[in-house]
Amino acid sequence: MIRIYKSNVDGFVDKIEKIEKNCWIDLVSPSIEEIDEVSNSTGVEKELILKMLDEEEIPRIEVEDNSTLIVIDTPIIEEKSKYSTLPLGIIFTKKDYFITISSRKFELLKMFKRGKIKNLRTEQKSRFIISLLLENAKLYLKYLRKIDDRIDEAENDIHSLSDNGELISMLSIEKSLVYFITSLKENKKIIEKISKGNTIKMYEEDIDLLEDASIENEQAIEMANIYREILSSVSNAYESIISNNLNTAMKILTSITIIFSVPTMISSFMGMNVPLGILGTMKYSAFILLAASGALSIIIAIILKWKKLL
C-alpha cells in the first residue's frame, strides 16, 4: 500500500495523489509495482526499499549515493500483555523525497497522519526524522506504562493461582520488556550517530528536539529495566506461593492418608480368618471396633494438628 502526503499551510499533512518533491511517501507492505513506481519517481534503489520488508532488520544508518536509510525499531501491540518491536525504514534523498517503509501499519505514523504532531513540514527532513525519533520514544513510554499497569494487576492477583494463566501472561510481559530494552538501546545508537551531524543536516532547533528525543529514549530504557526487575520479583513470589501451596496440599493429603489408614488396618486385621477370643462372641463387636477405630483416628488427627502437620 502506498500513501502520499504533503504539508499544508496549517502545519499538518494532506493526502495527495501523485509523487512530487518535498512530499512524504508512506509504504506499508508495498507490492512490487508500488516499489517500482517509487523507485522510478525518486531514484531510490529498489533493493534499499525491499530490505525494509524484512522484519528482522536491525536499527542502523546506511548511506548510498543519492539517498540515506535510517532504520529504527518501533513498538507494536500484538495482543493483550504481549508487545514486540518491528523495524521502520526512513529514506530521504538528495532530490527532496522522504519515504517511510514498514511491513505493517504503525501507531507511530498514524499520529503524524492524523495531525497530532503540530508544525510538521514534509520539506524539513531533519525536523521530520527527529520528530519521528521523539514520538517513537514517547510511544515506548506509553506502552511501558501499560506494562506497569499489567504488572500491578498481576501483583493484585497473586493470591489466586488456580491456573497458569497469570504465569503465561507474565512470561509474555517479560518477553516484551526484553524486546523493548534491546530495541531502545539500538535506537539510542541511531540518535547518537545523528547527533554528530554527519548523517543529516541539523539546525539549532533540531538539536534541541534531538536532545529531547535522547532524553525520552533514555527514560524509556530506565523504565524498562526497572519494570523488568519488578516483574522478576513478582515472578519469584508466584513461584514461592505455588511451591508453598503444593507443599501444603501434599501435607494435607499425607495426613488424611495416615488418619484413614488406622481404620483400614484394623478392619483388615479383623477380617482375617483367625480366632478373636471374647471379642468375636460379643453382640456389638462391630460397633466396638468401629468406635475404637474412630477414636484412634481422632487422636491421630489431634496429634497431627498439634504438630502443625494438618
C-alpha positions, -999 to +999 in steps of 0.1 A: +000+000+000+013+035-009+001+068+006+015+102-003+013+132+020+024+168+019+024+197+044-003+224+042-001+260+054-016+250+088+014+228+097-005+195+091-003+170+062-028+164+034-031+133+013-021+138-023-024+116-054+009+119-071+045+118-060+061+152-060+091+169-045+090+176-007+063+150-002+062+121+023+057+087+007+045+061+032+049+025+020+032-003+041+039-038+029+041-025-007+037-045-039+064-049-065+045-025-087+044+002-060+081-003-052+089+002-089+068+033-090+085+049-060+120+038-073+114+053-107+100+085-093+125+092-066+157+075-078+159+053-047+172+018-054+146-009-052+169-031-031+170-004-004+132-005-001+130-043-003+154-046+027+128-029+049+102-056+043+123-080+063+111-079+099+145-090+112+163-058+101+182-041+129+185-003+136+213+013+116+222+041+092+231+032+056+243+059+032+240+054-006+250+078-034+217+096-036+198+086-005+203+077+032+184+049+050+178+052+088+163+021+104+147+023+139+127-002+159+092+009+169+069-008+194+037-026+185+009-044+204+004-080+192-022-089+218-031-083+254+001-083+276+022-091+245+043-064+229+070-065+203+091-043+180+094-041+143+118-021+121+107+012+104+128+024+075+132+061+068+147+071+035+155+107+025+171+116-008+191+145-022+162+151-046+139+162-017+119+130-012+110+115+022+100+078+024+089+056+052+087+018+047+072-008+071+058-043+069+026-032+087+007-001+099+023+015+129+007+037+156+037+059+154+030+070+118-008+073+125+000+102+149+017+121+121-010+114+095-039+124+118-024+158+126-014+150+162+021+164+155+019+201+150+041+223+128+050+193+107+068+202+075+075+174+050+101+195+033+120+198+066+135+163+066+158+168+096+129+180+117+107+152+104+132+125+113+139+139+148+102+142+154+098+105+145+126+096+169+110+117+197+075+104+192+088+068+189+105+072+223+072+086+238+054+056+223+077+032+242+070+051+274+032+048+267+034+011+263+058+007+293+031+024+314+006-002+302+030-029+311+034-014+345-004-015+350-004-051+339+023-059+365+002-042+392-028-064+382-006-095+385+005-084+420-031-080+430-040-114+416-010-131+433-032-147+460-053-167+435-033-191+414-060-215+402-044-219+368-014-210+348-030-180+331-012-154+351+022-171+347+018-173+310+008-136+309+038-126+329+061-146+306+047-125+277+053-093+296+089-103+303+095-112+267+080-078+257+104-060+280+134-078+265+123-067+231+118-031+243+152-029+260+171-043+231+154-020+206+157+011+227+194+005+231+197+002+193+177+033+188+200+051+212+229+044+189+210+059+160+202+090+180+239+093+190+250+090+153+225+116+142+236+140+170+271+140+155+257+159+125+272+136+099+240+119+088+216+147+083+220+185+084+206+199+116+197+234+127+197+249+162+160+240+168+167+205+155+195+200+181+171+208+209+145+185+196+170+157+192+181+162+228+145+158+239+143+126+219+175+113+235+162+121+270+129+103+263+147+073+249+170+071+279+140+074+302+123+046+284+154+024+288+155+031+326+117+024+330+120-009+310+149-020+332+130-011+364+099-029+353+119-060+344+133-061+379+099-057+394+085-084+372+113-107+382+104-101+419+067-108+412+076-140+393+097-152+422+068-145+445+045-165+422+069-194+422+072-194+460+035-193+465+029-222+440+056-242+458+041-235+492+006-243+480+019-276+466+037-285+499+005-276+519-016-298+496+008-327+499+010-323+537-028-324+540-032-354+517-005-373+536-021-366+569-055-377+556-039-409+544-024-416+578-057-409+596-077-432+574-050-459+574-058-468+610-094-480+604-083-497+573-056-516+591-079-526+619-106-537+595-081-557+575-068-574+606-102-582+620-113-596+586-086-623+588-097-659+594-082-660+630-098-665+664-108-632+680-115-646+715-142-629+736-144-600+710-156-624+684-186-636+706-198-602+716-231-590+701-219-554+694-183-562+685-186-545+651-197-512+667-169-515+693-143-519+666-158-490+646-158-468+677-122-478+686-110-470+650-128-437+650-113-428+684-078-437+672-083-416+641-094-386+661-064-390+684-040-392+654-057-361+638-053-341+671-016-351+673-010-341+636-028-308+642-008-301+673+024-308+653+011-284+626+011-312+601-027-308+593 
